[in-house]
Amino acid sequence: MNEVTKPKHYTQGDIECIDAIESMIGRSSSIDYCRAQAMKYIWRCRDKGDTLTDAKKAQFYIKRLIEKLG
């Protein structure tokens, strides 16, 4: 498990929460979901005490967004 890309608490059973959400909302909405999540982590990265981890989480969502767009 990786704190940024695959936190243990994000997986219940055999499926990761992000995969369930994206399956439920569809491709178009999942693009917006990734955009919103990246913005959220960038927006508050200096407020939670671990700027680097939040920047990496934003990067995770940006990479996921690029994969969806590509």
DSSP file (Angstrom, degrees, kcal/mol; ACC not computed):
  #  RESIDUE AA STRUCTURE BP1 BP2  ACC     N-H-->O    O-->H-N    N-H-->O    O-->H-N    TCO  KAPPA ALPHA  PHI   PSI    X-CA   Y-CA   Z-CA
    1    1 A M              0   0    0      0, 0.0     2,-0.4     0, 0.0     3,-0.0   0.000 360.0 360.0 360.0 145.6    0.0    0.0    0.0
    2    2 A N  B  >  -A    6   0A   0      4,-1.0     4,-2.0     1,-0.1     0, 0.0  -0.985 360.0-137.1-125.1 130.6    1.1    3.5   -0.8
    3    3 A E  T  4 S+     0   0    0     -2,-0.4    -1,-0.1     1,-0.2    54,-0.0   0.787 102.5  33.8 -57.7 -29.9   -0.1    6.5    1.2
    4    4 A V  T  4 S+     0   0    0      2,-0.1    -1,-0.2    -3,-0.0    56,-0.0   0.914 129.8  24.9 -93.3 -51.7   -0.6    8.6   -2.0
    5    5 A T  T  4 S+     0   0    0      1,-0.2    -2,-0.2    55,-0.0    -1,-0.0   0.683 136.8  12.8 -95.5 -18.2   -1.6    6.2   -4.8
    6    6 A K  B  < S-A    2   0A   0     -4,-2.0    -4,-1.0     5,-0.0    -1,-0.2  -0.341  70.5-171.5-156.8  66.7   -3.2    3.3   -2.9
    7    7 A P    >   -     0   0    0      0, 0.0     3,-1.9     0, 0.0     4,-0.3  -0.376  28.3-128.7 -64.2 139.4   -4.0    4.0    0.8
    8    8 A K  G >  S+     0   0    0      1,-0.3     3,-1.6     2,-0.2    -5,-0.0   0.866 106.6  58.7 -56.5 -39.5   -5.1    0.9    2.7
    9    9 A H  G 3  S+     0   0    0      1,-0.3    -1,-0.3     3,-0.0     0, 0.0   0.541  95.6  65.0 -73.3  -4.4   -8.2    2.7    4.1
   10   10 A Y  G <  S+     0   0    0     -3,-1.9     7,-2.7     6,-0.0     2,-0.5   0.524  90.1  77.5 -91.0  -6.8   -9.4    3.4    0.5
   11   11 A T  E <   -B   16   0B   0     -3,-1.6     2,-0.5    -4,-0.3     5,-0.2  -0.908  53.5-179.7-110.9 126.6   -9.9   -0.3   -0.3
   12   12 A Q  E >   -B   15   0B   0      3,-1.9     3,-1.5    -2,-0.5     2,-0.3  -0.985  66.4 -38.1-120.9 118.8  -12.9   -2.2    0.9
   13   13 A G  T 3  S-     0   0    0     -2,-0.5    -2,-0.0     1,-0.2     0, 0.0  -0.508 122.5 -23.8  67.8-128.6  -13.0   -5.9   -0.2
   14   14 A D  T 3  S+     0   0    0     -2,-0.3     2,-0.4     2,-0.0    -1,-0.2   0.424 122.3  72.2 -98.8  -0.1  -11.7   -6.2   -3.7
   15   15 A I  E <  S-B   12   0B   0     -3,-1.5    -3,-1.9     4,-0.0     2,-0.3  -0.933  70.5-132.5-125.9 141.6  -12.4   -2.7   -5.0
   16   16 A E  E >>  -B   11   0B   0     -2,-0.4     4,-1.8    -5,-0.2     3,-0.7  -0.669  26.4-121.1 -86.9 144.1  -10.9    0.6   -4.4
   17   17 A C  H 3> S+     0   0    0     -7,-2.7     4,-2.6    -2,-0.3     5,-0.2   0.871 110.5  54.9 -52.3 -45.7  -13.2    3.5   -3.6
   18   18 A I  H 3> S+     0   0    0      1,-0.2     4,-2.5     2,-0.2    -1,-0.3   0.868 107.4  50.5 -61.0 -36.8  -12.1    5.6   -6.6
   19   19 A D  H <> S+     0   0    0     -3,-0.7     4,-2.0     2,-0.2    -1,-0.2   0.885 110.9  48.6 -69.0 -38.0  -12.8    2.8   -9.0
   20   20 A A  H  X S+     0   0    0     -4,-1.8     4,-2.0     2,-0.2    -2,-0.2   0.919 112.5  48.5 -66.0 -43.4  -16.3    2.4   -7.6
   21   21 A I  H  X S+     0   0    0     -4,-2.6     4,-2.4     1,-0.2     5,-0.2   0.941 112.9  47.0 -61.7 -48.4  -17.0    6.1   -7.8
   22   22 A E  H  X S+     0   0    0     -4,-2.5     4,-1.7     1,-0.2    -1,-0.2   0.854 111.4  51.5 -65.4 -34.6  -15.8    6.3  -11.4
   23   23 A S  H  < S+     0   0    0     -4,-2.0    -1,-0.2    -5,-0.2    -2,-0.2   0.894 112.8  46.4 -65.9 -39.0  -17.8    3.3  -12.4
   24   24 A M  H  < S+     0   0    0     -4,-2.0    -2,-0.2     1,-0.2    -1,-0.2   0.881 118.5  38.4 -70.6 -40.0  -20.9    4.8  -10.9
   25   25 A I  H  X S-     0   0    0     -4,-2.4     4,-0.5     1,-0.2    -2,-0.2   0.651 103.7-131.2 -93.6 -14.9  -20.5    8.3  -12.4
   26   26 A G  H  X  -     0   0    0     -4,-1.7     4,-2.0    -5,-0.2    -1,-0.2  -0.069  32.9 -63.3  87.6 169.5  -19.3    7.5  -15.9
   27   27 A R  H  > S+     0   0    0      2,-0.2     4,-1.7     1,-0.2     5,-0.2   0.913 126.9  49.1 -62.0 -50.7  -16.4    8.8  -18.0
   28   28 A S  H  > S+     0   0    0      1,-0.2     4,-1.4     2,-0.2     3,-0.3   0.927 116.2  42.7 -59.6 -46.9  -17.4   12.4  -18.4
   29   29 A S  H  X S+     0   0    0     -4,-0.5     4,-2.4     1,-0.2    -1,-0.2   0.822 108.1  60.0 -70.1 -30.2  -18.1   12.9  -14.8
   30   30 A S  H  X S+     0   0    0     -4,-2.0     4,-2.2     2,-0.2    -1,-0.2   0.823 101.0  55.6 -69.6 -28.0  -14.9   11.0  -13.7
   31   31 A I  H  X S+     0   0    0     -4,-1.7     4,-2.0    -3,-0.3    -1,-0.2   0.936 110.5  44.5 -63.7 -46.4  -12.9   13.6  -15.7
   32   32 A D  H  X S+     0   0    0     -4,-1.4     4,-2.6     1,-0.2    -2,-0.2   0.864 109.7  57.1 -64.9 -36.0  -14.5   16.4  -13.7
   33   33 A Y  H  X S+     0   0    0     -4,-2.4     4,-2.6     2,-0.2    -2,-0.2   0.928 107.6  46.9 -60.3 -46.8  -14.0   14.3  -10.5
   34   34 A C  H  X S+     0   0    0     -4,-2.2     4,-2.4     2,-0.2     5,-0.2   0.902 112.1  50.7 -62.9 -41.5  -10.2   14.1  -11.2
   35   35 A R  H  X S+     0   0    0     -4,-2.0     4,-2.2     1,-0.2    -2,-0.2   0.929 112.6  46.5 -60.5 -45.7  -10.0   17.8  -11.9
   36   36 A A  H  X S+     0   0    0     -4,-2.6     4,-2.4     2,-0.2    -2,-0.2   0.899 111.9  50.0 -66.1 -41.7  -11.9   18.6   -8.6
   37   37 A Q  H  X S+     0   0    0     -4,-2.6     4,-2.2     2,-0.2     5,-0.2   0.920 110.6  49.5 -65.4 -42.9   -9.7   16.3   -6.5
   38   38 A A  H  X S+     0   0    0     -4,-2.4     4,-2.2     1,-0.2     5,-0.2   0.929 112.1  48.8 -60.3 -44.8   -6.5   17.7   -7.9
   39   39 A M  H  X S+     0   0    0     -4,-2.2     4,-3.1    -5,-0.2    -1,-0.2   0.900 108.3  54.8 -61.2 -41.5   -7.8   21.3   -7.2
   40   40 A K  H  X S+     0   0    0     -4,-2.4     4,-1.7     1,-0.2    -1,-0.2   0.930 110.4  44.5 -59.3 -47.4   -8.8   20.2   -3.7
   41   41 A Y  H  < S+     0   0    0     -4,-2.2     4,-0.4     1,-0.2    -1,-0.2   0.874 116.4  45.9 -69.3 -36.1   -5.3   19.0   -2.8
   42   42 A I  H >< S+     0   0    0     -4,-2.2     3,-0.9    -5,-0.2     4,-0.3   0.918 109.5  56.5 -68.1 -43.0   -3.5   22.0   -4.3
   43   43 A W  H 3< S+     0   0    0     -4,-3.1     3,-0.2     1,-0.2    -2,-0.2   0.880 120.9  25.8 -56.6 -43.3   -5.9   24.4   -2.6
   44   44 A R  T >X S+     0   0    0     -4,-1.7     3,-1.8    -5,-0.2     4,-0.8   0.224  83.4 115.4-110.4  15.2   -5.2   23.2    0.9
   45   45 A C  T <4 S+     0   0    0     -3,-0.9     5,-0.2    -4,-0.4     4,-0.2   0.767  82.1  44.9 -61.6 -26.4   -1.7   21.7    0.6
   46   46 A R  T 34 S+     0   0    0     -4,-0.3    -1,-0.3    -3,-0.2     5,-0.1   0.502 106.8  61.7 -92.3  -3.2   -0.2   24.3    2.9
   47   47 A D  T <4 S+     0   0    0     -3,-1.8    -2,-0.2     1,-0.1    -1,-0.2   0.618  95.8  54.2 -99.2 -14.1   -3.0   24.0    5.5
   48   48 A K  S  < S-     0   0    0     -4,-0.8    -1,-0.1    -3,-0.2    -2,-0.1   0.514 104.6-112.6-104.3  -6.1   -2.7   20.4    6.6
   49   49 A G  S    S+     0   0    0     -4,-0.2     2,-0.2    -3,-0.0    -3,-0.1   0.367  98.2  77.6  95.0  -6.1    0.9   20.2    7.6
   50   50 A D     >  +     0   0    0     -5,-0.2     4,-2.0     1,-0.1     5,-0.2  -0.589  48.0 166.0-135.7  73.6    2.2   17.8    4.9
   51   51 A T  H  > S+     0   0    0      1,-0.2     4,-2.3     2,-0.2     5,-0.2   0.873  75.1  53.6 -57.6 -43.3    2.5   19.9    1.7
   52   52 A L  H  > S+     0   0    0      1,-0.2     4,-2.2     2,-0.2    -1,-0.2   0.918 108.4  48.7 -62.7 -44.8    4.6   17.4   -0.2
   53   53 A T  H  > S+     0   0    0      1,-0.2     4,-2.2     2,-0.2    -1,-0.2   0.919 112.5  48.2 -62.8 -43.0    2.0   14.5    0.4
   54   54 A D  H  X S+     0   0    0     -4,-2.0     4,-2.3     1,-0.2    -1,-0.2   0.879 110.0  52.2 -66.1 -36.1   -0.8   16.7   -0.8
   55   55 A A  H  X S+     0   0    0     -4,-2.3     4,-2.1    -5,-0.2    -1,-0.2   0.889 110.0  49.5 -64.6 -37.8    1.1   17.9   -3.8
   56   56 A K  H  X S+     0   0    0     -4,-2.2     4,-2.2     2,-0.2    -2,-0.2   0.867 109.0  52.0 -67.7 -36.2    1.7   14.2   -4.7
   57   57 A K  H  X S+     0   0    0     -4,-2.2     4,-1.9     2,-0.2    -2,-0.2   0.908 109.3  49.4 -66.4 -40.7   -2.0   13.4   -4.2
   58   58 A A  H  X S+     0   0    0     -4,-2.3     4,-2.2     1,-0.2    -2,-0.2   0.916 110.1  51.7 -61.2 -42.2   -2.8   16.3   -6.6
   59   59 A Q  H  X S+     0   0    0     -4,-2.1     4,-2.8     1,-0.2     5,-0.2   0.890 105.0  56.3 -61.1 -40.7   -0.2   14.8   -9.0
   60   60 A F  H  X S+     0   0    0     -4,-2.2     4,-2.1     1,-0.2    -1,-0.2   0.921 110.7  43.7 -56.6 -46.0   -1.9   11.4   -8.8
   61   61 A Y  H  X S+     0   0    0     -4,-1.9     4,-2.3     2,-0.2    -1,-0.2   0.847 112.2  52.5 -72.0 -33.5   -5.2   12.9   -9.9
   62   62 A I  H  X S+     0   0    0     -4,-2.2     4,-2.5     2,-0.2    -2,-0.2   0.917 110.6  48.0 -66.5 -42.2   -3.6   15.0  -12.6
   63   63 A K  H  X S+     0   0    0     -4,-2.8     4,-2.2     2,-0.2    -2,-0.2   0.910 111.8  49.8 -62.8 -41.6   -1.9   11.8  -14.0
   64   64 A R  H  X S+     0   0    0     -4,-2.1     4,-1.9    -5,-0.2    -2,-0.2   0.895 110.4  50.8 -64.0 -39.7   -5.3    9.9  -13.8
   65   65 A L  H  X S+     0   0    0     -4,-2.3     4,-2.2     2,-0.2    -2,-0.2   0.922 108.8  51.1 -62.0 -45.5   -6.9   12.8  -15.6
   66   66 A I  H  X S+     0   0    0     -4,-2.5     4,-1.9     1,-0.2    -2,-0.2   0.895 108.5  52.2 -61.6 -40.4   -4.3   12.7  -18.4
   67   67 A E  H  < S+     0   0    0     -4,-2.2    -1,-0.2     1,-0.2    -2,-0.2   0.901 110.4  48.2 -61.3 -40.9   -4.8    9.0  -18.8
   68   68 A K  H  < S+     0   0    0     -4,-1.9    -2,-0.2     1,-0.2    -1,-0.2   0.864 114.5  45.6 -68.0 -36.0   -8.6    9.5  -19.2
   69   69 A L  H  <        0   0    0     -4,-2.2    -1,-0.2     1,-0.2    -2,-0.2   0.764 360.0 360.0 -78.0 -25.7   -8.0   12.3  -21.7
   70   70 A G     <        0   0    0     -4,-1.9    -1,-0.2    -5,-0.2    -2,-0.2   0.461 360.0 360.0 -82.0 360.0   -5.4   10.4  -23.7
